[in-house]
């Protein structure tokens, strides 16, 4: 009995890992930053010269909670902003899209995927909350550089460099700009790679809010599928055994 329950749990966990929101609209009801005390993270100036945009704001990984169009079906995302010109706040609606629907250029998609996937490893393995927060901010700034710079350009987020750059507080946070540039060098050189099919996008329904990108849950490995199937078999056998036992008791 306990073994069958264990396999039920294992099968459920494998299915949960494979699940990706498939409904038409996602409503985010609560959003914040995933690292830092009181949901605070590094912030500073942001410039996108081609858009004539200069503003101040935070950089990092969003933790967002909401529900899809299936009643009582909650969803949550750890995502990064891909639009510095729009706000990201509570009670927003998004569609879940492949990243290819947002970025047509394959080089840009693959570099975004590499930054997301390898950057996520840096965030999770940083060791301390402060180091995780710094890594998350560096990944966020580096993603903007990939998104807003031409793919043939040298990547550098420093003040005055290229089409996109940061200034103000971002420049003064110890290690943030060098760390973002190190991450970018790893991506452009091919040291970091990533599969763009693993990246999904939250696209604002109204267009008023920041589009987001997130790492899709991985598809279970063959060994996990084998365990899942085995679990279903054992559970089915246990159910048949219980039915036979009940029938035997009833006829006794």
PAFI-898538 format. One record per residue (C-alpha): x, y, z. Coordinates in Angstrom, 3 decimals, always signed. Layout:
N
+----------+----------+----------+
:        u :        v :        w :
+----------+----------+----------+
:        X :        Y :        Z :
...
+----------+----------+----------+
***
This chain:
252
+----------+----------+----------+
:        u :        v :        w :
+----------+----------+----------+
:   +0.000 :   +0.000 :   +0.000 :
:   +2.720 :   +2.460 :   +0.956 :
:   +4.733 :   +1.453 :   -2.120 :
:   +1.757 :   +2.100 :   -4.401 :
:   +1.228 :   +5.513 :   -2.797 :
:   +4.907 :   +6.301 :   -3.330 :
:   +4.583 :   +5.448 :   -7.025 :
:   +1.407 :   +7.499 :   -7.330 :
:   +3.362 :  +10.447 :   -5.917 :
:   +6.273 :   +9.758 :   -8.258 :
:   +3.968 :   +9.602 :  -11.262 :
:   +2.279 :  +12.828 :  -10.206 :
:   +5.623 :  +14.583 :   -9.775 :
:   +6.751 :  +13.513 :  -13.238 :
:   +3.514 :  +14.750 :  -14.769 :
:   +3.802 :  +18.051 :  -12.891 :
:   +7.301 :  +18.581 :  -14.296 :
:   +5.967 :  +18.100 :  -17.810 :
:   +2.957 :  +20.392 :  -17.354 :
:   +2.906 :  +23.702 :  -19.219 :
:   -0.061 :  +26.094 :  -19.063 :
:   -2.084 :  +25.436 :  -22.217 :
:   -5.098 :  +27.684 :  -21.777 :
:   -5.732 :  +30.872 :  -23.695 :
:   -5.190 :  +33.467 :  -20.983 :
:   -3.094 :  +33.647 :  -17.819 :
:   -4.059 :  +36.206 :  -15.175 :
:   -1.221 :  +37.258 :  -12.877 :
:   -2.657 :  +38.329 :   -9.536 :
:   +0.522 :  +38.670 :   -7.490 :
:   +3.993 :  +39.593 :   -8.721 :
:   +7.248 :  +40.504 :   -7.056 :
:  +10.928 :  +39.733 :   -7.141 :
:  +12.114 :  +36.286 :   -6.254 :
:  +15.210 :  +37.360 :   -4.320 :
:  +16.040 :  +39.949 :   -1.714 :
:  +14.505 :  +41.131 :   +1.551 :
:  +11.017 :  +42.568 :   +1.164 :
:  +11.062 :  +41.595 :   -2.532 :
:  +13.609 :  +44.321 :   -3.323 :
:  +16.325 :  +43.938 :   -5.927 :
:  +18.947 :  +46.108 :   -7.634 :
:  +17.581 :  +49.055 :   -9.590 :
:  +19.052 :  +51.849 :  -11.617 :
:  +18.962 :  +53.700 :  -14.911 :
:  +18.159 :  +52.037 :  -18.238 :
:  +18.661 :  +53.509 :  -21.717 :
:  +17.480 :  +52.224 :  -25.090 :
:  +18.799 :  +54.800 :  -27.536 :
:  +16.881 :  +53.565 :  -30.601 :
:  +13.612 :  +53.989 :  -28.682 :
:  +14.615 :  +57.306 :  -27.130 :
:  +13.930 :  +55.627 :  -23.797 :
:  +15.693 :  +56.521 :  -20.556 :
:  +14.126 :  +55.425 :  -17.305 :
:  +14.857 :  +54.006 :  -13.879 :
:  +13.727 :  +50.646 :  -12.604 :
:  +14.660 :  +47.270 :  -11.116 :
:  +16.349 :  +44.322 :  -12.807 :
:  +15.953 :  +40.731 :  -11.731 :
:  +13.782 :  +37.663 :  -11.727 :
:  +10.049 :  +38.072 :  -11.200 :
:   +8.053 :  +35.630 :   -9.107 :
:   +4.481 :  +35.750 :  -10.376 :
:   +1.413 :  +33.840 :   -9.258 :
:   -1.977 :  +33.647 :  -10.914 :
:   -4.458 :  +31.317 :  -12.597 :
:   -5.316 :  +30.213 :  -16.094 :
:   -8.733 :  +30.090 :  -17.724 :
:   -9.480 :  +26.670 :  -16.235 :
:  -11.186 :  +27.349 :  -12.885 :
:   -9.106 :  +26.575 :   -9.800 :
:   -5.991 :  +25.891 :  -11.873 :
:   -3.196 :  +28.008 :  -10.341 :
:   +0.028 :  +28.821 :  -12.187 :
:   +3.324 :  +30.367 :  -11.125 :
:   +6.311 :  +31.618 :  -13.065 :
:   +9.885 :  +32.693 :  -12.412 :
:  +10.329 :  +35.045 :  -15.309 :
:  +12.389 :  +37.912 :  -16.702 :
:  +11.131 :  +41.103 :  -18.293 :
:  +11.785 :  +41.535 :  -22.035 :
:  +10.265 :  +45.003 :  -22.386 :
:  +11.812 :  +47.801 :  -20.326 :
:   +9.311 :  +50.338 :  -21.693 :
:   +6.279 :  +48.827 :  -19.908 :
:   +5.320 :  +48.217 :  -16.245 :
:   +4.798 :  +44.823 :  -14.583 :
:   +2.291 :  +44.917 :  -11.757 :
:   -0.502 :  +42.885 :  -10.251 :
:   -3.683 :  +41.820 :  -12.066 :
:   -2.472 :  +41.524 :  -15.643 :
:   -3.462 :  +39.123 :  -18.392 :
:   -1.064 :  +37.268 :  -20.689 :
:   -1.119 :  +34.587 :  -23.335 :
:   +1.497 :  +31.836 :  -23.173 :
:   +3.499 :  +31.855 :  -26.411 :
:   +6.566 :  +30.138 :  -27.862 :
:   +9.545 :  +32.474 :  -27.773 :
:   +9.619 :  +32.289 :  -31.587 :
:   +6.380 :  +34.292 :  -31.635 :
:   +8.226 :  +37.138 :  -29.915 :
:  +11.696 :  +36.980 :  -31.506 :
:  +11.940 :  +36.021 :  -35.176 :
:  +15.762 :  +36.035 :  -35.247 :
:  +17.139 :  +32.564 :  -34.408 :
:  +20.489 :  +33.895 :  -33.138 :
:  +18.754 :  +36.207 :  -30.685 :
:  +16.405 :  +33.419 :  -29.532 :
:  +19.267 :  +31.010 :  -28.917 :
:  +21.286 :  +33.588 :  -27.006 :
:  +18.269 :  +34.474 :  -24.885 :
:  +17.793 :  +30.765 :  -24.164 :
:  +21.461 :  +30.355 :  -23.212 :
:  +21.295 :  +33.358 :  -20.880 :
:  +18.055 :  +32.144 :  -19.287 :
:  +19.086 :  +28.516 :  -18.775 :
:  +22.697 :  +29.042 :  -17.692 :
:  +21.808 :  +32.186 :  -15.776 :
:  +19.172 :  +30.255 :  -13.856 :
:  +21.919 :  +27.845 :  -12.782 :
:  +23.990 :  +30.786 :  -11.542 :
:  +21.056 :  +32.118 :   -9.536 :
:  +20.176 :  +28.770 :   -7.951 :
:  +23.781 :  +27.825 :   -7.164 :
:  +24.938 :  +31.215 :   -5.878 :
:  +25.008 :  +30.085 :   -2.244 :
:  +23.603 :  +33.176 :   -0.500 :
:  +20.525 :  +35.333 :   -0.946 :
:  +22.679 :  +38.362 :   -1.742 :
:  +24.678 :  +36.463 :   -4.374 :
:  +21.453 :  +35.094 :   -5.890 :
:  +19.998 :  +38.581 :   -6.019 :
:  +23.101 :  +39.917 :   -7.755 :
:  +23.088 :  +37.050 :  -10.261 :
:  +19.383 :  +37.590 :  -10.987 :
:  +19.949 :  +41.299 :  -11.609 :
:  +22.940 :  +40.554 :  -13.857 :
:  +20.925 :  +38.059 :  -15.897 :
:  +18.092 :  +40.583 :  -16.258 :
:  +20.412 :  +43.350 :  -17.468 :
:  +22.255 :  +40.940 :  -19.790 :
:  +18.961 :  +39.801 :  -21.333 :
:  +18.088 :  +43.405 :  -22.158 :
:  +21.459 :  +43.785 :  -23.855 :
:  +20.762 :  +40.732 :  -26.048 :
:  +17.241 :  +41.934 :  -26.814 :
:  +18.043 :  +45.554 :  -27.666 :
:  +21.489 :  +45.301 :  -29.277 :
:  +22.141 :  +44.070 :  -32.800 :
:  +23.352 :  +40.454 :  -32.682 :
:  +26.541 :  +41.431 :  -34.533 :
:  +27.478 :  +44.012 :  -31.901 :
:  +29.888 :  +43.496 :  -29.040 :
:  +27.899 :  +43.125 :  -25.843 :
:  +28.621 :  +45.653 :  -23.102 :
:  +26.021 :  +47.024 :  -20.682 :
:  +28.261 :  +49.838 :  -19.388 :
:  +27.107 :  +53.443 :  -19.474 :
:  +27.418 :  +54.911 :  -22.972 :
:  +28.054 :  +51.577 :  -24.715 :
:  +25.917 :  +50.769 :  -27.764 :
:  +22.163 :  +50.952 :  -28.201 :
:  +21.347 :  +49.634 :  -24.719 :
:  +23.175 :  +50.524 :  -21.525 :
:  +22.660 :  +51.080 :  -17.836 :
:  +23.623 :  +54.048 :  -15.686 :
:  +23.212 :  +55.460 :  -12.201 :
:  +22.799 :  +52.918 :   -9.409 :
:  +23.367 :  +49.971 :  -11.733 :
:  +26.891 :  +51.247 :  -12.369 :
:  +27.625 :  +51.560 :   -8.655 :
:  +26.423 :  +48.133 :   -7.476 :
:  +29.586 :  +46.187 :   -6.742 :
:  +30.139 :  +43.544 :   -9.388 :
:  +26.813 :  +43.860 :  -11.244 :
:  +28.045 :  +45.332 :  -14.555 :
:  +31.176 :  +43.113 :  -14.762 :
:  +29.050 :  +40.074 :  -13.925 :
:  +26.482 :  +40.906 :  -16.616 :
:  +29.284 :  +41.408 :  -19.155 :
:  +30.897 :  +38.092 :  -18.130 :
:  +27.588 :  +36.312 :  -18.691 :
:  +27.246 :  +37.998 :  -22.089 :
:  +30.765 :  +36.970 :  -23.096 :
:  +29.915 :  +33.354 :  -22.251 :
:  +26.821 :  +33.524 :  -24.432 :
:  +28.400 :  +35.231 :  -27.425 :
:  +31.451 :  +32.945 :  -27.399 :
:  +29.274 :  +29.837 :  -27.262 :
:  +30.557 :  +28.727 :  -23.851 :
:  +26.931 :  +29.006 :  -22.717 :
:  +24.308 :  +27.461 :  -24.982 :
:  +20.604 :  +26.874 :  -24.617 :
:  +17.654 :  +25.322 :  -26.416 :
:  +15.152 :  +28.011 :  -27.411 :
:  +12.323 :  +25.451 :  -27.403 :
:  +12.685 :  +25.400 :  -23.605 :
:  +11.784 :  +29.098 :  -23.315 :
:   +8.199 :  +30.310 :  -23.218 :
:   +6.814 :  +33.824 :  -23.190 :
:   +4.046 :  +35.593 :  -21.338 :
:   +2.714 :  +38.090 :  -23.872 :
:   +0.585 :  +40.934 :  -22.532 :
:   -2.989 :  +40.669 :  -23.812 :
:   -3.566 :  +44.419 :  -23.733 :
:   -0.017 :  +45.391 :  -24.696 :
:   +0.125 :  +47.656 :  -21.640 :
:   +2.419 :  +45.451 :  -19.562 :
:   +5.895 :  +43.964 :  -19.792 :
:   +6.135 :  +40.770 :  -21.783 :
:   +7.977 :  +38.101 :  -19.794 :
:  +10.010 :  +34.994 :  -20.621 :
:  +10.391 :  +31.878 :  -18.491 :
:  +11.928 :  +28.408 :  -18.617 :
:   +9.420 :  +25.732 :  -19.530 :
:   +9.220 :  +22.714 :  -17.215 :
:  +11.401 :  +19.918 :  -18.570 :
:   +9.897 :  +16.866 :  -20.235 :
:  +10.568 :  +13.788 :  -18.062 :
:  +13.567 :  +11.658 :  -19.001 :
:  +12.946 :   +8.114 :  -20.353 :
:  +13.819 :   +6.630 :  -16.943 :
:  +11.209 :   +8.864 :  -15.317 :
:   +8.595 :   +7.794 :  -17.863 :
:   +9.497 :   +4.161 :  -17.093 :
:   +8.961 :   +4.791 :  -13.381 :
:   +5.688 :   +6.548 :  -14.118 :
:   +4.413 :   +3.642 :  -16.242 :
:   +5.581 :   +1.151 :  -13.628 :
:   +3.754 :   +3.166 :  -11.008 :
:   +0.527 :   +3.049 :  -12.997 :
:   +0.950 :   -0.732 :  -13.425 :
:   +1.530 :   -1.357 :   -9.736 :
:   -1.326 :   +0.935 :   -8.735 :
:   -3.620 :   -0.837 :  -11.192 :
:   -2.581 :   -4.202 :   -9.793 :
:   -3.172 :   -3.029 :   -6.220 :
:   -6.643 :   -1.786 :   -7.157 :
:   -7.517 :   -5.132 :   -8.782 :
:   -6.237 :   -6.977 :   -5.678 :
:   -8.404 :   -4.817 :   -3.414 :
:  -11.481 :   -5.424 :   -5.587 :
:  -10.904 :   -9.202 :   -5.478 :
:  -10.415 :   -9.067 :   -1.707 :
:  -13.642 :   -7.120 :   -1.239 :
:  -15.487 :   -9.608 :   -3.466 :
:  -14.095 :  -12.537 :   -1.456 :
:  -15.177 :  -10.934 :   +1.811 :
:  -18.637 :  -10.243 :   +0.426 :
:  -19.177 :  -13.876 :   -0.610 :
:  -17.717 :  -15.365 :   +2.592 :
+----------+----------+----------+
***
